[in-house]
Amino acid sequence: MYKVYKNNIVPEENTIFVFGSNPEGRHGAGSAKVAKEQFGAIYGQGEGLQGNAYALPTTELRRDYQVLGLGQSIPAYAIVKAISKLYAICRMHPDLQFKVAYRSQPNEVTLCGYSGEQLMSFFKAAKEKNDYPDNIWFSEEWANSNLL
């Protein structure tokens, strides 16, 4: 079972801000910008732990990807794989609280081009044995959707 946070995630001891990023690590907008400015995310690092943040690649910036008509989003299977890596890191660091920055409503499309419902399904699909890591936190908005 996961834990729930209310309101905005604030820098606190043992809190890791999990944000959507791009593989290039250009943390210039949305939660990525917050991660860089408030949680120590490293510009140029597109995935993994950095400062008190965790970059989860969800958005593709490469022009050739966009030219092919694939939009800006990384394919769903790759996001699920990246979330599985996040969950493994959570389990390796039980003393840390990993708070996922997504708060979108089910039908609301995020910066990465997926709806809140789609993103929630990716987090759900990455679970092991129908269980989330003990130290993963989701927003109250997501918890209230009953889609996780």
Order of alpha helices (4+ residues) and beta strands (2+ residues): beta-beta-alpha-beta-beta-alpha-alpha-beta-alpha-beta-alpha
